[in-house]
Amino acid sequence: MLIENLTLINFRNYTAEKFHYSGGINIISGGNAQGKTNSAEAIFYLCTGYSPRATRDKQVITYGGDRATVKGEALTSYGKTEVEINFFSDKNKEVKINGVQISKIGELLGNINSVFFSPEELKLVKESPEDRRRFMDISLSQLSRSYFYALQKYKKILSQRNNLLKSEEREIIYDTLPIWDLQLAEAGAKIIVERNKFVEKLSPLAREAHLFVTGGAETLEVTGDGNFEGEENEIKEKFYSALTERRETDIERGHTTVGPHRDDLKIKVNGIDVRTYGSQGQQRTGALSLKLAETEIFKDRFGEYPVLILDDAMSELDRSRRLRLIERVKGMQTIITCTEPDCIPDYEKYNNIRIEGGKIQ
């Protein structure tokens, strides 16, 4: 999978620019606040329909403007694909695939796939379980639209169940809670099954990637909670039983205390919890290894690598780790942002794009 070009119009600090990418390593360099990360963000938008940075779509429109456009053309194993997203100041965004407007964002997923790393991704290993669930959900949603729709359904049921738990009418709670529990267990079981499979694939791939990048100096271990295991029907029954057992606690606290919305990943380096005891470099390498493992899962699923976006990935890595990382990603289209191109060893060999003030130099 290759992104051939990217057009930005009134997007962030870009007035009108068109990027052309090579199939290998692309280096986007420039000083701080020149627009490097903005271009990386735009690619992620084309793949998932949302930003890893903006809380609202309207924030990407150039200050004072009323509309912005991001358009990308990609070459996949199925042929050429064009994705266009138009943002408006007074209404929701509009998404087109090969010129046809789609009605559901789920229809966008899987057309162009990407794996995104930025300093923010360090949350994966150093912050809350929510960040690790987000990592799994973004990846699994690109891998499977059915997962995306199951996740949407689960969140809706969970919200309704939580609203019920906050009710002051205890009789209504006890009468209707079993109905919501059954629906939540059914939707949740689908999510749990796919996450279990994902972690099972991710763990050995992340371990191998980490050994490669660190030159065998460190061993990465990734495991899931293991709260619910087995086939989907078995998990559904276990989840329903857990909801029943926690019913009084949930009523007392006013929210659902068990389920995939509380899942987490345990990440260790050399047997030590990297979240608590890992150095900044270990945390960065650990997060990078998870992302490299993710690219292999995409390759196994679709027969081709996703676009790998490494936004400011080289800081905190010593030269030897940079060399090994570059060696690792040579087989896939990779877009790397950094302040100076020499952050990449032998940068002259690769496609270099210099950005100044939202313009390609």
N, C-alpha and C positions, 0 to 999 in steps of 0.2 A: 504494500500500500504506500503510495507516494502522493504527497501534496505537491502539485506542480506550480501553482501560484496562489497568491492571496491578495485580494483587493480590499482596501480600507478607505471608506469615505466618511469624513466627520466622526471618526471613531477615536475617542480619547483625544490625543494630541495630533492625530493624523488628519490632514485636510483631504488629500487624495493621493494614495500611494499604492503601488503594486509590487509585491515581492515575487521573485522567481527562485524556486528552490531546486537544488540538485538532489539526486537520489541517495546520496551519502550523508556526510556531515556538513551542516550549515552553521556558520558562526555569525550571530547577530551581535555586533559590538557597538559600544557607545557609552558616553558618560552617564552619570545618574540622571534620572528623570528626562531622558531623551526619547523614550518610547519603545525600548527593547522588550520589556515585559508586556507592554500593551499589545504588541504583535503576537506574542506567545499566547496571551489571553484570548485573542481573536480566534486562533486555531482551535483552542479548547471549546469555545462557543460553537464552532461549526460541528464539533463531534458530539457534544452533549446537550447543547441548547442553553447552557448557563455558564456563568463566570466563576472561576475559583477565587475571585477578588471582590466583585461588586455584589452588594446586597440587593440592589434593584437594577433592572436592565437599563433604565433611563440614565443611570450614572455614566454609561459609556458614551453618551452623545457629547460631542464637543461643546464646551461651555458656550451658552447662548444659542445653540442650534436646536432644531426641532426634529431632526432625523439623522440616523447614521446607518451605514451599510457595511456588512462584512460578507465577502463572497470568496469562496475557494473552489478550485478545481482539482480533483484528485483522480489518480489512476489506480484502480483496484483490480483484483482478479476477475471481477465481473464486468470490467470496462470503465469508462469515464463517468465520474459523478460530479455534479455541480451542486453545491449547497450555498444558499443565500439567506442571510438573516437581515431584516430591516427593523430598526429600532425607532420608536416614535415617542415624543415627549407627552403626547396626550392619549395614547392607547397602548395596548399590548403589542409585543413584537410579532413580526410576520416571518414565517419560515417557509422557504421554497426548496424543493429537491428536484433538480433537473427542470426547473421552471414551473413546477406544479406546487401550489401552496398546500401545506399539510394542516390538519385540524388538531392533531395530538402530538405533543412533543416526543412521545414514545416512538413515533414513526421516523424520527430523525436518527435515533440510536442505531448504530451498526453500519451506517452509510460510510462514515469516515471514522476510524478508530484512533484514539491517541492515549498515551500514558504521559501524565504531566507531573513534573517535579519542580518545586520551588522551595525557597527557605521556609515557606509556610507549611510545607509537607513534613517538616520536622515534628509537627504536632502528632504525626503518626506514631512516633516513638516516645515523645516526651510529655504529652498532655493527656487529655481525657479519653475515656473509651469511645465517646461520641466521634472523635476524629478517626479512630480505627474502624468504627462501623461505617463511617462516610467513605473511607478508602475501599472497603469491600463493596459497598452499595454502588459507587460510581463504576467500578470495574465490572461487577456482575450485571449492571444495567446495560452496559455496552455489549457484554457478551450474550445477553439474553433479554429481549424485550418482555418476555413473560415474567421474568424476575422483576423488572421495573414495574409492571402493572400489579404484580402480587404485593410489592412493597407499598405502592400507593394505596391499595385496598387495605392492607394491614394498618397503615397509619390512620386511615379514616376510621376504621373500627376501633382502634385503640383510643382515638380522640373521643369517640362517642361513649366508650366504656368509662373513660376517665371522667367525662362530664356527668355520667350517671353516678359514679362513686362520690361526687361532690354534692349530690342531692341531699336535702334534709328529710326527704320522704323515705324512711327506712323500708317501709313495706314495698314500695315500688322497686327499690334497689334489690331486695331479696327475690322479688317475683320475676324480674327481668334479667338479672345478672347472668343466670345460667345460659340464656339465649345468646348474650354477647360473648360469653366465655367460649361457647361452641364455635361461633363464627371466628373469633380471634385465634383459637387453636387451629382451625382449618387453614386460615390465611398464614398464620405464623409458621406452621409446619413446612409449607412450601419454601419459605425464606430460610429456615434453619437447614433444610436439606441441601440447598444450593450453597449456603455459606460453609457447611461442613465439607462439601466436595471441594470448594475453593481453597480452604485452608489446607486440606490434604494435598492438593496439587502445589500450592504456594510454598509450603514449608521446605521441601527438599530443593526446590528451585532457588529459593532465597538463600538457603545455606550454601549452595554451590556458587551462586553469584558473589556472595560475601567472601567466600574463600578465594575466589579469583581476584576480586578488587583489592583485598588485603594481602595478597600474596601468600595465603595460607596462615597468616598471623592470627586471625580471629575466626571463631566459629559462631554463626548466628543460629538461634533456635526460635522458631515461631510456632506457637500452639494456640488452639482455640480454648474456649471455656469448657467444652465438653459437657454442658448441662443437659443437652438432649441429643441422643444419638440413636441410630437405627434407620429403618425405612420410614417413609412419610406417614403412613397410618399409625405406626408405632409412636412416632414423635408427636403426632396429633393427640393421641391418648395420654401420653406423658405430660404434655403441655396443658391439656384440659385438667388433668388431676392436680397439677401444680397450681393452676389458677383456683381450683376449688379449695385446696389446702390453704392458700394465701388470702382467701376471700375476706376474712375478718380483718386481717392486716391491711388489705387494700382499702377497705371501707374506712378504717380508722385514719389512714394516711391520705385518702382522697386521690390515689393514683395507682396504676398497675405496677406491681413490684417485681414481676417475673415475665420473661419473654425475650424475643430477639432484639427488642429495643434496648436491652440492657447487656447485650453481648460485648465481649472484649477479646482482644488478642494479647497473649503474653509474648514479649520479645526479650530475648536474652542474648548477650554476647559473652562468650567464654563462661557460660553458666551464671552470669550476673545480670540482674534486671537493668537493662540499658536505660530505661526511663528514669530510674532513681540514681543509678551510679555511673552511667556511661558519660564519657567526655563528649564535648560538642562534635568532635571529629567522628567518634564512634556512633553517635546518634545520626549524623548526616550519612555516614557510610551504610548504617543499618537501613535507613529510609530509602537510600538509593538502591540497595540490594532488593528490597521489597518491590520497587518499581521495575527493576530489571527482571525479576521473577514474573511480574505481571505481564511484561512483553512476551515472555515465553508461553504463558497461558493463552494469550491472544493468538500467537503463532500456531499453537496446537489446535485451537478452536476454529480458526479461519484459514489456516494454511499460509498466512502471510503476517509479517510483523505490523504492529500499529506504528503510527508516527510517534517517536519519542521526543518529548519536549523537556529540555533540561534548562530551567531558568535559574541562573546564578548558582549552578550546581558545583562549580569548581572551587569556590571559596571554602576554606576549612579543610581542603584535601591537599596532602603533600604531593610533590611531583610524581612519585612512584605510583600513587593511587590514581592520579590523573591519567598517567600513561596507560595503566591497566583498564581504566574506565573507557578511554577512547578505543582501545583495542577491542573491548567487549562490544561496543555499539556500532562498529564499522559495518556490520551486516544489515543494518536497518537505517531508514531515513531518520536522522537525528537533528534537531534544531536546538542549538546551544546559545544562550545569551550570556554575555560577560562584558566587563567594562573595556577590556583590551583583548584583541584577538590572540595575543601571545599567552593567554591563560590556557590555551590548548597547545600541547606540544606539536611542532611541525604544522602550525596553523596555515602556512602558505599552500599546503596541499589541498585545502578544502575550500568550499564556497564561502566567501567572506562578504558580508553585507554590513556596511557602517551606517549607523543612524545618528543624526544630529537634529534636534528640535522637531522630531516627527517627520523627518525627510530622509530618504535613502540617498546617501552620498556616493 
